[in-house]
Amino acid sequence: MESVLSNPLTYVWGAPGTGKTQFVLATCLISLLRAGKKVAVLAPTNNAIEQVLRGLLSSLKRTDPDGDVIDVNSEVIRLGMSSDSFMRDHPEVCERKDIQRKIQSKSASLEMCRKALLARMAGGDPEEFRGMGDIEIRARMEALEEQMEELREQETGFRLKTARIIAMTPQKLMMTFGPEEDESHRKLEVDHIFIDEAGYCSALNALPAFMFGVPITMLGDHKQLPPVCEIDRDDVLEGIANNDAKRFFYLLDRSALFAEDLVSQPREVLERSFLEGTEQIHENTVASSLTISHRFADNLASVLDRYVYRNGITGSADGSLRMLCVDTRCDDRSDRSNITEAEAIRTFLESENPDPGSIAVLTPYRHQVALLRRTLPKRYEDSVLTVHRSQGREWDTVILSVVDNRAVLEGKEFQLHLTSMKDGCGGEPVINTAVSRAKRRLILFCDRGFWSGRDGELISALVDCSEACAVGGLDL
């Protein structure tokens, strides 16, 4: 915490459950708030900012139950469109989009009352006010003015003046706030900016946070999923090779952790970093690591440290994560979907019938998501997600449909893609993110014979330390 509060640019790196949000971020916020400071908290997506806020609000209420440091009901604002569930759970922090409309409606009613009084003074008798005396009309006007004043205190502009924690996505930051000389945007009056899930946030989206001249702290795990980049890598490589406009597309693939590099390193260095897949340079960013995870049990932490983190991370979760592997060999495939795994998962769900809110069925591929949603019982439709959509969330049970296996298509073995750690396949952050979502059980559905014993593969290590089991009649 001392490093975060005493340096202008810091990065707190930690795997899931190491306390980045509910300990480091919450503790730093309390310290800044005690000193009378205001802060902004950013996260790359609407889902991410709400997950961060849920954790922060819980920690703040636990640390400051009497509201001596901050009144979370009036001094926290979440800018942007809230989800229905977040609005239901935390209406007090959400931006109210309907306030202006209500003020305008009451203002129109107030104007009607004024006109009615003027008409009566001129000898008229407006139809809509017949039966009401002047005293009643004035009483209504006073009530309307009081209601409008209460509503104005809920307007975003008013709340931003009194808020001490402002939470939003980087996109909302860019749309709403600007530097001192920009008269078309609001001024962001904060003393510190925190960017959570920084590894998943694009550097281009994070850069605007650097224009306000205040300390910035990034928190995240660059060993999990990078920012989503919809541009094909081949197009980026072509742009770099031809030195045309497409050469800058790689910036969409760099995370917020590269923000310092974007303003301090030559373009050639940045391009080489992208081509070679090297990590950020961090000449000025002060980095620190958290190595005890309260999410991981020791068995999972051991595997992830050996294949992913390599920084001595250990688990401290109560008990042990139960890891199981269901052997589902599928030889007949034509795309990135696997019907054998889908049917086996359906059998498991029908047999155990878990609460849909306690379980996630994850897969690296959109083709498999579509197949699973067609195959599984309807009540689990929302439980099926790509690994990318699961970022920042957790479930008691996580099922991972691996999909990739030994299948042959047109005489050639299927090429591994988002499941392998080799040859630039990109499997390390995808599989790490997927298995990190599990709190109590991780169940792999895959071709066990294909994956077991493969050298240097994270999935293979997970398979080899999992219990082999079958679905249907076996207690999982």
N, C-alpha and C positions, 0 to 999 in steps of 0.2 A: 504493500500500500504506500509506503514511503516513496518508492520509486515513481509511482503513478502521480503522486501529489507534488513531486519536486522536479519533474522533468517535463519539457514542452511536448515531447512526442514519445509515447510508450506503447509497447505491445505485450499483453498478457496472454501467453499461450497455455492452453490446457485442454486435455481430452474431456469428453462429456463427464459430468459428475465431479470435476476437480474444484468446483466452487467459483468459477469465473463470474457468474451473474449473482448468485445468491449470497456469496461471501465477499469477493473482491470488489465487484461493482457496487453492491449495497453498502459495504463498509466505507468505500471512498465517497459515495454520495452522502452518507451521514456526516462524514468529516467535513465535506465542503458545505453542506447545509448548515452545520453548526457554526461555521465561519461566516454565515450570511451570504453564501454564494448561490448562484443559479446555474443549472446545468441543462444540457441537451443530451438526450439518449437516442441514438440512431440504430436501426437494424435494417437489413436489406429488403425485406418483404413485409407485407401487412401481417402475415402469420407470425413472422419472426419477431416483429416489434410487440405483438400481443403476448407471445410467449415470454419475452424478456420482461414485459410489464407485469405479467402475472407473478413471476418470480420476485421481482423487485417489490411490488406492493405487499406481497406476503412477508418478505424479509423486513421491510420498513415497519409494518404493523407489529411484527414480533420484536424488533429492536427498540421501537419508539411507540409503545402501546398507547401512551397518553397524548400523543401528538405534540410533544414539547418541542421537537425539532422541525417537523413538517406536518401539516394537516393534509393527509392524502386525499381527503374528500374535496378540497378546494384549491390546493396548490400543485396539483399534477394535472397535466392536460395531454391527451393523446390526439395529435392532429391527424386528419385523414379519415377515410371511411372505415369504420369499425365493423367487425363481423357481428352477426346476430348474437352469438354466444358471449362475446366479450362485452357487447353493449348490455346484455342481460346481467352479466356478473359484475361489471364495473361501470355503470352508467355515469357515475360522478366524474370520471376522468375523460370521458369521450367528448369529442367535439360535437356540438349540436348544430346540425345543418338546418333545422327547422326554426331556429330562433328568429332569424330575420323576417321570415314569412309571418310569424306570429306577431312580431312587433308592428309590421306593416298593417296587419289586420286590425290590431287594436288602435293604431294611429288613425286608420280610416274611420273606425267607430267614434273615436274622440272628435274627429273633424265633423262628423255628422251631428254630434251633440252641440258643438259650437254653432254650427249653422242653424240648428233648431232654436237655440236661444236668441240668435240674431233675428231670425224670422219672427219669433214671438214679440221681440221688441218693436218690430215693424208692423205688428198687428196680424201676423199670420199664425197658422196653427198646423204645423207639419203633421201629416197623417200618422207616420210611424211613432210619433211621440204623444199622440192623443191619450189622455188619461193619466199622463205624468205631469207633475208640477215642476216648476223651475228648480226647486230644491232637490227633487229626485234626480233631475238631469245632471245638476252639478255634483251630486253624490256619485252618480255613475261615472262622471268625468274624473273625479278624484280617484275612484277605484281603478279606472283604466290607466291613469298616470302611474299609480303605484305598481300595477301589474307590468307596465312597460319598463319601469325602473328595475324591477326584479329580473325581467327578461334580459335587459341590457347587461346585467352582471354575468349573464351566461353566454354573452357573445364572445366569439373567439378573440377579438381585439382586446376586450376588457380582461379576459382570463389570462392572456399572454402577459399583461402587465403585472398580474399578481402571482402567476405560476412560478414555481421554483424548480420544477422538473418538466421539461418539454420533450415529449417522445414522438418520433415520427420516422418515416423512411427517408433515405437520401433524396428520392424523387420529390417527396413533399417539401423537403428542405429547399430544393432548387426552385420549386414553383412558388414558394411562399416568402423566402427570405433572400436578401441581397446585402452587399457591402454598403458602407456608409454613403458612398457617392451614388448609389442606385436608388433613385427616388420612386421607382415603379414597384419596389418590393418593400416589405417590412424589414426592420432592423432586428437581427437576432441578438438580443441582449443577454448573453450567458457568459459564464466565467470558465467553463470547461465543457468539452464535447467528448462523449463516449460513443464508440462505434462497436456494437456487439455483433457477433457472427461475422467478424471482419473477413474471415477467409472465404466466405460465401458472397461477399459484397464486392462488386466491380470497382476497380480503382478509379475509373472514370466517374462513377456515381459518388465515390467517397471524396474526390478532390474538392468539390465545392465547400466541404466542411473546413478546408484549410484557409479559406479567404477571410475568416473572422478574427484571426490573430489571437486565438486563445489556445491553451494546451489541449492536445487531443490524445486520447487513450483508445487503442484498439484492443478488443478482446476476441479470441476465436481459436480455431484449430485448423491450421493450414494443412493438416494431414487428412481432413475430411473433404467434402465436396467443394470444388472451386466454383466461381460464378458461372451461371448458365450462359453459354455463348451459342447463339443460334447459327452463327456463320461457320460454314464448313472449313475445317483446317486446311484443306487443299487450296481453297480460295485465298486464305491468309498467306500460305507459303508462296503461292503464285504472285501475290501482291508484293511480298518482300523481294522475291527474285527479280521481278520486273520493275521495281521501284515506282509503282503506280499508286493510285489512291487507296487501293486495298491493303497497302502495306501497314496502314494504321489499325486495321481490324483486330490485330492481336491485343490491342489495349482493352478490348471488351472481355478478353479471357484472363486478364491479370486481376488479382484480388486487391482489396484495399491495402493489404500489407505491402504492395508495390508502390503506394502513393508517393513515398519519399523518393524512390528511384525515378519515378516519372518526372520529377522536377529537378533531379540532381545528376542523373546519368545521361550520357550521350545516347542518341537513338540507336546506334550500332550495338551498344551494350544491352539495351532493352530488347532488341530483336534477337540477339544471340541468347539471352536468357530465356526467351520464349521458345526458340528453336531447340535448345538443349534441355529445357525443362528444369532449369536451376531455380533455387529459391531466392527470395528477396535479399538484397545486399545489407541493408540496415546499418549504414554508417553513423546515422544520427539517432535512429530510433533505439530507445533503451528497452531491451526485451527481457522478460522473465518467464520462467516455466513453472507450472504446477504439475506435480507428478504423483499425487495421491488421488485416485478417483473413488468417489463414494457411489458411483453408478456401477462400475465394473466389479465383478467378483474376481478373485485371484486367478481363476482358470482363464477367463477371457483376457484379463489384463496381461497375463504372461504371454499369450499368443500375440496380442496386439503390440506389445513392446518389442517382441522379437522380429515381427514382420513390418511394423508400421512406425511406431514412435521412436524406439531405440534411445530412449532417454531415461530408462529406469522406472517407468511408470508402474505403479502397483495398485491393486484393488483393495478396497476396504469395505465393500458392501457386506451387509449382514448375510451370512450363509453363502451359498455358491450358486451362480447362474447355472441352471440345468441346460446343457446343450445336447440336442438330439439330432440324428440324421436319418431321414427316411429315404431309402434307396429307390429311385424312380428312373429306371432306364427307359429311354425313348429313342428308338433308332430311325423313326420316320418323321422328318421335319423338313419344311420348305422355307421357314423364316425364323425370326427371333421369337418364337413361341414354342411351348412344350405342353402338349395335351396330357401326357402321362402325369406330369407334375400337377397340372390343374385338377385332374380327376382325383389324384391322391389327396390333395388339399381339401377338395370337396368332401371326400370320405371322412377325413379327420374332423372337419367342422360339423358334419352331420352327426358324427359319433359323440363328440365332446360337447357341442352346442354352447360355446363360450359366449359371453356378453360381447357384442360387436365393439363396444367402447374399450374393451380391455385387450384387444388383439389387432395386429396389423399384418397384412399379407403384402410383403414387399418384393419387388423384382426390378432388375435394372432396365427392362425393356417395355416400351409402350405396347408392342404387339401382345406380350404376355399379360399386361394389365387388361387389355380388351378381352382376351380369351378367358382370363380368370373371372371377370365380371359376368361373362355369359355363362360360365360353368358353375360358379359357386352359388349357394343359396342367396336369394335376393337380399336378405337382411344384412349380408356382409359386403354389399356393393361398395359402400363408402369406406370399408376397411382395406380395400385394395388400392395400393399406391405405388408409383415408381419410387425408387430410393430417393430421387431428388425431391419429391414432394414430402418426404418424411423428415427432412432436415429440421432440427430443433425440437422434435417431439419425441415421446417415449411411450411404451406400452408394456404391460405385464408380459405378454407373449408376442414375440415377433416370429413370423414365418417368412423365410427367405426362399423364394422360388428362383433357383440359380439359372435355369433354362439351358445354358451352354453345356454341351456334352460331346460325346464321340460320334454324333450323327453324321451320316454321309449324304451329300447332295451332289448329284450328277458326277459321281465317282470321286469326289473330293471331300475330305473331312472339313466340317464346319470350322471356320476360323473363330477363335475366342475373341471376345470384344471387351465388354465392361466387367468381366469377371476375372480376368488374368492380370497379374502384375508385370507381365513380360512384354517386350517389344512395343511399348507405348500404348498398350491396350486401355490403360486408365482404370484398372480394376481396384487398385489400392484404396483411393478415397471412396469409391462407390461401396465396396464391400465393408470397409471400416465404418462408414456412415450407417449402413444397414444394420450391422450386428450391434452397433452402439445404442440402438433404440430399445434394446431388450432389457427389462428389469428382472424378470424371473425365469423366463424360458426363451431359448433360441432354438428354433426347429428348422433345420436345413432340409429342403426337398431337392434332391439332385441325384445324378448318376454317381453313386458312391464308388463304384469300380473305376470309373474314369478319373475322378478327382483324388482318390486316396493315394498318398505317397508321392504326388507330383512335387518335384523339388522347387522350392522358392515361391510357392503359391499360398496366399493367405487362406483361400477356401480349402485347400488340401490340409493345412494345419488345423483348421476348424473341424473338418470332417474327421480327421484322425484322432481328435480328442473328444469327439462326441459319441454318445451312446447310439449304437445301431438299433433301429427299431422299425416296426411296420405299423401301418394304420389299420384300424378296424379290430376291435377286440383287445388291443394292447393298451394298458393304462399309460398315457403319456404325462 
